[in-house]
């Protein structure tokens, strides 16, 4: 009888151990996230403005290139002019063009990928009031390249504060 009680007690303890470890497994694996390109809110100061583009949770060793093609970015030409693109955190601007409310540019980081953080700053002259709704980005005309030399095809566009300000 005593042997059966010990076996039953051992079975209960083993079951508890297995269930406890199984519950912890979710924390070890982490919550799945989606790669995000974040368009920061415009920051304005005395006729000048800037918008920071950041990334979060990039896959495939991180973002190494970003191409915003024609139609990938629009803005009101009557309010925004003289747009200048500057790479951040190791990113270099290869090409840019901003004409008549349409912008396109290409940035690369030749040494590493960025998983999370700011990657590009758009600076511009402002006439009147500019809000976050004045800048539109269209994912169909934006391509993200990874450090592994492949396209990052699963990503979302986020808006709000730039990543470093969160």
C-alpha positions in Angstrom: 0.0 0.0 0.0 2.8 2.3 0.9 4.5 1.7 -2.5 1.3 2.7 -4.3 1.1 5.9 -2.4 4.7 6.7 -3.2 4.1 6.0 -6.9 0.9 8.1 -7.0 2.7 10.9 -5.3 5.7 10.7 -7.7 3.2 10.7 -10.7 1.5 13.8 -9.4 4.9 15.6 -8.8 6.1 14.6 -12.3 2.9 15.8 -13.9 3.2 19.1 -12.0 6.8 19.5 -13.1 5.9 18.8 -16.8 2.9 21.3 -16.7 5.1 23.9 -15.0 7.8 23.6 -17.5 5.3 23.7 -20.4 3.8 26.9 -19.1 7.2 28.5 -18.9 8.0 27.4 -22.5 5.9 30.2 -23.9 8.0 32.8 -22.0 11.2 31.2 -23.3 10.1 31.3 -26.9 8.8 34.9 -26.6 5.9 36.5 -28.4 6.0 36.5 -32.2 6.5 40.0 -33.5 6.2 41.6 -37.0 8.9 43.6 -38.6 7.8 47.3 -38.6 8.8 50.4 -40.5 7.8 53.3 -38.2 7.1 56.8 -39.6 7.6 59.2 -36.8 5.4 62.3 -36.3 6.7 65.5 -37.8 8.7 67.7 -35.4 8.5 71.4 -36.3 10.6 74.4 -35.2 10.6 77.9 -36.7 10.0 77.1 -40.4 11.9 73.8 -40.3 10.7 70.2 -39.8 11.9 66.7 -39.6 10.5 63.2 -39.7 12.4 60.2 -38.4 11.9 56.7 -39.9 12.8 53.8 -37.6 12.5 50.1 -37.6 11.5 47.6 -35.0 11.8 43.8 -34.8 13.4 43.4 -38.3 14.0 39.9 -39.3 16.8 38.2 -41.3 19.6 39.8 -39.2 18.1 43.3 -39.6 17.4 46.0 -42.2 20.4 46.8 -44.5 18.6 48.7 -47.2 15.4 50.7 -47.7 14.1 51.8 -51.1 11.1 54.2 -51.3 10.2 54.2 -55.0 8.1 56.8 -56.9 4.7 56.8 -55.3 6.1 55.4 -52.0 6.0 58.8 -50.3 3.8 61.8 -50.8 3.5 65.2 -49.0 1.9 68.6 -49.7 4.3 70.5 -51.9 2.6 73.8 -50.9 3.6 73.2 -47.2 6.8 71.1 -47.5 9.8 72.0 -49.6 13.6 71.4 -49.8 13.5 67.9 -48.4 16.9 66.4 -47.5 17.5 62.8 -46.5 20.1 61.8 -44.0 21.0 58.3 -43.1 21.3 57.4 -39.4 23.1 54.7 -37.4 25.4 53.7 -40.3 23.0 54.2 -43.2 24.1 56.1 -46.2 21.9 57.8 -48.8 22.5 56.4 -52.3 19.9 58.5 -54.1 17.0 60.8 -53.4 14.5 62.9 -55.3 11.7 65.1 -54.0 9.6 66.9 -56.6 6.0 68.2 -56.6 4.9 66.4 -53.5 6.4 63.0 -54.4 9.5 61.6 -52.8 11.8 58.7 -53.3 15.1 57.6 -51.9 17.4 54.7 -51.3 19.5 54.1 -48.1 21.9 51.3 -47.3 24.1 50.2 -44.4 27.1 48.4 -46.0 28.4 47.0 -42.7 25.4 45.6 -40.7 21.7 45.3 -40.4 19.5 47.2 -37.9 17.0 45.2 -36.0 15.6 48.1 -34.0 16.3 51.8 -34.1 16.2 55.0 -36.3 17.5 54.6 -39.8 16.8 57.9 -41.7 15.9 61.5 -41.1 13.9 63.7 -43.5 14.5 67.4 -42.9 12.5 70.0 -44.8 11.3 73.6 -44.9 7.8 74.3 -43.7 5.2 76.8 -44.8 2.2 76.9 -42.5 1.2 73.9 -40.4 2.3 70.4 -41.1 0.8 67.3 -39.3 1.4 63.6 -39.5 -1.5 63.3 -41.9 0.4 65.4 -44.4 3.0 62.6 -45.0 1.8 59.4 -46.6 3.9 56.3 -47.2 2.7 53.4 -49.4 4.1 49.9 -48.6 3.4 48.7 -52.2 6.2 51.1 -53.3 8.6 50.4 -50.5 11.2 47.6 -50.4 13.2 46.5 -47.3 16.4 44.6 -47.8 18.0 42.4 -45.1 21.6 42.0 -44.1 21.3 38.5 -45.6 20.9 40.0 -49.0 17.2 39.1 -49.3 14.0 41.1 -49.3 12.1 41.4 -46.0 8.6 40.7 -47.4 6.6 40.4 -44.1 6.4 43.8 -42.5 4.0 46.5 -41.5 3.9 50.2 -41.6 3.6 51.9 -38.2 3.1 55.6 -37.4 3.6 57.7 -34.4 6.7 58.5 -32.3 10.0 57.5 -33.8 11.3 54.3 -32.2 13.9 56.1 -30.1 11.2 58.3 -28.5 9.0 55.4 -27.4 
